[in-house]
């Protein structure tokens, strides 16, 4: 068993296992490959030391090679926790069994994508976040002719609906475009067809009031003829452009006055986080707002281009 494990591990690590200090001679790798170049030498992002860790590496590699979704740069503890939860829910005893299902069953593959993706948000579920949004919208969008906001790795339709309602309340909805991006076509189909049960909308009214909302949340929704479901009013939902986009591999696609990426960033490892922060920087207009999960490192070259809106809050205004 030990020899088999060593053989599989060597195959996964490639030449690095045999020559960890060999210089990289090949052309520059594409974004977030399985090898990170540091100081002229190749080093694994994560070197598995147990069978379970190796299974996880192989699962992530299979997901990338077969479907193009690259979670190899995500924090391993986060990925492992989400994978184990999915594995248990499917009644599978090993990650290898899960990998087999992912490769041969589309429903399991989509379930894995959802499990690894950002945790879905509820409308107005974070009062502090809503307060920062209200403040930031007034600061950075009123001066723009046609402002654009990017919900990067959007945490579901309810996050986008919350933003659309706030824009309406700030009298910015008619001229502001919301670009909400998600990881897969299956997620894209879900958000485009989304609606809320009426009893759920009643529960969300409490979130709305606690976050500073005035009046009734139902005023922003149309109710189905049978009175059982609600959808955001069309003049608000039409301001949301949904698209499939991969933060790990895709390039900047527009210029935005505000980028909200704070819900996705906690799952990213250091190398991937650096890459995504550069992507946000390339996509943010001068004096635009950037919402992060934690403060910028003072040693980060990008830090000098940003100024915190409020002390102890990782929401920034681009100043250079």
C-alpha positions as CSV (number, residue, x, y, z in Angstrom):
1,X,0.0,0.0,0.0
2,X,2.8,2.4,0.9
3,X,4.5,1.8,-2.5
4,X,1.2,2.4,-4.3
5,X,0.6,5.6,-2.4
6,X,4.1,6.8,-3.3
7,X,3.5,6.0,-6.9
8,X,0.2,7.9,-7.1
9,X,1.7,10.8,-5.2
10,X,4.7,11.0,-7.5
11,X,2.4,11.0,-10.5
12,X,0.3,13.8,-9.1
13,X,3.4,15.9,-8.2
14,X,5.1,15.2,-11.5
15,X,8.8,16.1,-11.8
16,X,8.6,18.2,-8.6
17,X,8.6,15.1,-6.5
18,X,11.8,13.9,-8.0
19,X,13.6,17.2,-8.4
20,X,12.0,19.8,-6.0
21,X,14.7,22.5,-6.8
22,X,14.7,22.1,-10.6
23,X,14.3,25.4,-12.5
24,X,11.2,25.9,-14.5
25,X,12.1,25.8,-18.2
26,X,8.7,25.7,-19.8
27,X,6.8,28.7,-21.0
28,X,4.9,30.7,-18.4
29,X,2.1,28.7,-17.0
30,X,-1.5,29.7,-17.4
31,X,-3.4,31.2,-14.4
32,X,-3.5,29.0,-11.3
33,X,-1.9,25.9,-12.7
34,X,-1.0,23.2,-10.2
35,X,2.5,24.5,-9.8
36,X,3.5,27.9,-8.3
37,X,6.7,29.5,-9.4
38,X,8.6,31.2,-6.6
39,X,12.2,32.4,-6.6
40,X,12.9,30.6,-9.9
41,X,12.0,27.2,-8.5
42,X,8.8,25.1,-8.8
43,X,6.8,24.4,-5.6
44,X,3.5,22.6,-5.2
45,X,0.6,24.7,-3.9
46,X,-0.4,21.8,-1.7
47,X,1.5,18.6,-1.1
48,X,-0.8,15.8,0.1
49,X,0.5,13.7,3.0
50,X,-2.4,11.3,3.5
51,X,-4.6,9.2,1.3
52,X,-7.5,11.5,2.0
53,X,-5.6,14.6,1.1
54,X,-4.4,12.9,-2.1
55,X,-8.0,12.0,-3.0
56,X,-9.0,15.6,-2.5
57,X,-6.1,16.8,-4.8
58,X,-7.2,14.3,-7.5
59,X,-10.8,15.4,-7.2
60,X,-9.9,19.1,-7.7
61,X,-7.6,18.2,-10.6
62,X,-10.3,16.1,-12.2
63,X,-12.8,18.9,-11.9
64,X,-10.3,21.3,-13.6
65,X,-9.2,18.9,-16.3
66,X,-12.7,17.7,-17.3
67,X,-14.9,20.7,-16.6
68,X,-12.5,23.7,-16.5
69,X,-13.4,24.8,-12.9
70,X,-10.3,25.5,-10.9
71,X,-10.6,25.2,-7.2
72,X,-7.0,24.2,-6.7
73,X,-6.0,27.6,-5.3
74,X,-8.8,27.6,-2.7
75,X,-8.0,27.2,1.0
76,X,-7.7,23.5,1.6
77,X,-9.5,23.5,5.0
78,X,-12.5,25.2,3.5
79,X,-12.6,22.9,0.4
80,X,-12.2,19.8,2.6
81,X,-15.0,20.8,4.9
82,X,-17.4,21.4,1.9
83,X,-16.4,18.2,0.1
84,X,-16.9,16.1,3.2
85,X,-20.3,17.6,3.8
86,X,-21.4,16.7,0.3
87,X,-19.8,13.3,0.5
88,X,-21.8,12.6,3.7
89,X,-25.1,13.9,2.2
90,X,-24.6,11.5,-0.8
91,X,-23.8,8.5,1.5
92,X,-20.4,8.0,0.0
93,X,-17.6,6.6,2.1
94,X,-14.6,8.1,0.2
95,X,-13.7,11.2,-1.8
96,X,-12.6,8.8,-4.6
97,X,-16.2,7.5,-4.7
98,X,-17.4,11.1,-5.0
99,X,-14.8,11.8,-7.8
100,X,-16.2,8.8,-9.8
101,X,-19.7,10.2,-9.4
102,X,-18.6,13.7,-10.4
103,X,-16.9,12.4,-13.6
104,X,-19.9,10.2,-14.7
105,X,-23.0,11.9,-13.3
106,X,-23.9,15.5,-14.2
107,X,-26.2,16.0,-11.2
108,X,-23.3,15.1,-8.8
109,X,-21.0,17.4,-10.7
110,X,-23.4,20.3,-10.4
111,X,-23.9,19.5,-6.7
112,X,-20.1,19.7,-6.2
113,X,-19.9,23.1,-7.9
114,X,-22.7,24.4,-5.6
115,X,-21.0,23.0,-2.6
116,X,-17.6,24.6,-3.4
117,X,-19.2,27.9,-4.4
118,X,-20.0,30.9,-2.2
119,X,-22.6,30.2,0.5
120,X,-26.0,31.6,-0.7
121,X,-27.1,34.8,0.9
122,X,-30.5,35.8,2.2
123,X,-31.9,39.2,1.5
124,X,-30.7,41.8,3.9
125,X,-29.1,39.1,6.0
126,X,-26.2,41.3,7.2
127,X,-27.1,44.7,8.7
128,X,-23.5,46.0,8.7
129,X,-23.1,45.1,5.1
130,X,-26.3,46.8,4.1
131,X,-25.3,50.0,6.0
132,X,-21.9,50.0,4.2
133,X,-23.7,49.5,0.9
134,X,-26.1,52.5,1.5
135,X,-23.1,54.7,2.4
136,X,-21.0,53.6,-0.5
137,X,-23.8,53.9,-3.1
138,X,-24.2,57.5,-2.2
139,X,-20.5,58.2,-2.3
140,X,-19.4,56.5,-5.5
141,X,-22.4,56.2,-7.9
142,X,-24.1,59.6,-7.9
143,X,-21.3,61.2,-9.8
144,X,-21.2,58.6,-12.6
145,X,-23.2,59.0,-15.7
146,X,-24.0,55.3,-16.1
147,X,-22.6,53.5,-13.0
148,X,-21.9,49.8,-13.0
149,X,-21.7,47.5,-10.0
150,X,-20.1,44.0,-10.1
151,X,-21.2,41.3,-7.8
152,X,-18.2,39.0,-8.3
153,X,-19.1,35.3,-7.5
154,X,-22.5,36.5,-6.5
155,X,-23.9,34.7,-3.5
156,X,-27.2,33.9,-5.2
157,X,-30.2,35.8,-6.5
158,X,-31.1,37.3,-3.1
159,X,-27.8,39.2,-2.8
160,X,-28.5,40.8,-6.2
161,X,-32.1,41.6,-5.3
162,X,-30.9,43.2,-2.1
163,X,-28.6,45.5,-4.1
164,X,-31.3,46.3,-6.6
165,X,-33.7,47.4,-3.9
166,X,-31.1,49.5,-2.2
167,X,-30.4,51.2,-5.5
168,X,-34.1,51.9,-5.9
169,X,-34.2,53.5,-2.5
170,X,-31.2,55.7,-3.3
171,X,-32.9,56.7,-6.6
172,X,-30.1,55.1,-8.6
173,X,-31.8,52.1,-10.0
174,X,-32.9,53.6,-13.4
175,X,-29.4,54.4,-14.5
176,X,-27.3,51.8,-12.7
177,X,-26.3,48.4,-14.2
178,X,-25.7,45.4,-11.9
179,X,-23.4,42.7,-13.3
180,X,-23.8,39.5,-11.3
181,X,-21.5,36.7,-12.2
182,X,-21.8,33.0,-11.1
183,X,-19.5,30.0,-11.8
184,X,-21.7,27.7,-14.0
185,X,-24.4,27.6,-16.6
186,X,-26.6,25.6,-14.2
187,X,-26.3,28.3,-11.5
188,X,-27.1,30.9,-14.2
189,X,-30.3,29.1,-15.2
190,X,-31.4,28.9,-11.5
191,X,-31.0,32.6,-10.8
192,X,-32.7,33.6,-14.0
193,X,-35.8,31.6,-13.0
194,X,-35.7,32.3,-9.3
195,X,-38.7,33.3,-7.2
196,X,-39.5,33.3,-3.5
197,X,-42.3,31.5,-1.6
198,X,-44.6,34.1,0.0
199,X,-44.0,32.7,3.5
200,X,-40.2,33.1,2.9
201,X,-40.7,36.7,1.9
202,X,-42.6,37.3,5.2
203,X,-39.6,35.9,7.1
204,X,-37.2,38.2,5.2
205,X,-39.2,41.2,6.2
206,X,-37.5,40.9,9.6
207,X,-34.1,41.1,8.0
208,X,-35.2,44.1,6.0
209,X,-36.4,46.0,9.1
210,X,-33.3,45.1,11.2
211,X,-31.0,46.5,8.4
212,X,-32.8,49.8,8.4
213,X,-35.5,49.2,5.8
214,X,-38.7,51.3,5.9
215,X,-42.1,50.1,4.8
216,X,-42.8,46.6,3.4
217,X,-40.4,44.4,1.4
218,X,-43.4,43.1,-0.6
219,X,-43.7,46.5,-2.3
220,X,-40.6,45.6,-4.4
221,X,-42.1,42.3,-5.7
222,X,-44.8,41.0,-8.0
223,X,-46.9,38.2,-6.6
224,X,-48.0,35.2,-8.7
225,X,-51.7,34.8,-9.6
226,X,-52.2,32.0,-7.1
227,X,-50.6,34.2,-4.4
228,X,-47.9,31.6,-3.5
229,X,-44.7,33.1,-5.0
230,X,-43.0,36.5,-5.5
231,X,-40.5,37.8,-8.0
232,X,-38.6,41.1,-8.0
233,X,-40.4,43.7,-10.0
234,X,-39.3,43.8,-13.6
235,X,-38.1,47.4,-13.7
236,X,-35.6,46.3,-11.0
237,X,-34.7,42.8,-12.2
238,X,-34.1,44.2,-15.7
239,X,-31.2,46.2,-14.3
240,X,-29.4,42.9,-13.3
241,X,-27.2,41.3,-16.0
242,X,-26.4,37.7,-15.1
243,X,-23.5,35.9,-16.7
244,X,-21.2,32.9,-16.2
245,X,-17.7,34.0,-15.2
246,X,-14.7,32.3,-13.6
247,X,-12.7,34.5,-11.2
248,X,-9.8,32.1,-11.3
249,X,-9.2,32.1,-15.1
250,X,-11.1,34.9,-16.8
251,X,-9.9,38.4,-17.5
252,X,-11.3,41.8,-16.8
253,X,-14.5,42.3,-18.9
254,X,-15.6,45.9,-18.0
255,X,-15.0,48.9,-15.8
256,X,-17.0,49.3,-12.7
257,X,-17.7,52.0,-10.1
258,X,-18.2,49.4,-7.4
259,X,-17.0,45.8,-7.0
260,X,-18.4,43.6,-4.2
261,X,-16.2,40.5,-3.8
262,X,-16.1,40.2,0.0
263,X,-18.3,37.0,0.2
264,X,-16.1,35.0,-2.2
265,X,-12.6,36.1,-1.1
266,X,-12.5,34.2,2.3
267,X,-12.3,30.8,0.4
268,X,-9.2,31.8,-1.6
269,X,-5.7,30.8,-0.8
270,X,-2.9,33.4,-0.8
271,X,-1.8,33.1,-4.4
272,X,-5.4,33.0,-5.8
273,X,-6.4,35.9,-3.6
274,X,-3.5,38.0,-4.9
275,X,-4.5,37.2,-8.5
276,X,-8.2,38.1,-7.9
277,X,-7.3,41.4,-6.1
278,X,-5.3,42.4,-9.2
279,X,-8.3,41.5,-11.4
280,X,-10.5,43.7,-9.2
281,X,-7.9,46.5,-9.5
282,X,-7.8,46.2,-13.3
283,X,-11.6,46.4,-13.4
284,X,-12.3,49.3,-10.9
285,X,-12.7,52.8,-12.1
286,X,-10.8,55.7,-10.4
287,X,-12.5,56.7,-7.2
288,X,-14.5,53.5,-7.3
289,X,-15.4,51.4,-4.3
290,X,-14.1,47.9,-3.5
291,X,-15.6,45.7,-0.8
292,X,-13.2,43.1,0.6
293,X,-13.4,40.5,3.4
294,X,-10.4,41.8,5.3
295,X,-8.1,44.8,5.3
296,X,-5.5,45.1,2.6
297,X,-2.0,44.1,3.7
298,X,0.0,47.3,4.2
299,X,2.9,45.6,2.3
300,X,0.6,44.8,-0.7
301,X,1.7,47.1,-3.7
302,X,-2.0,47.8,-4.3
303,X,-2.6,49.1,-0.8
304,X,-1.2,52.5,-1.6
305,X,-3.9,53.0,-4.3
306,X,-6.8,52.6,-1.8
307,X,-8.2,54.4,1.2
308,X,-10.5,52.9,3.7
309,X,-14.0,54.4,3.8
310,X,-14.3,53.9,7.6
311,X,-11.8,52.7,10.1
312,X,-11.8,48.9,10.8
313,X,-13.9,48.2,7.7
314,X,-12.3,46.5,4.6
315,X,-14.3,48.7,2.2
316,X,-12.1,50.9,0.1
317,X,-12.2,53.9,-2.3
318,X,-9.6,53.8,-5.1
319,X,-7.6,56.9,-5.0
320,X,-4.9,56.2,-7.6
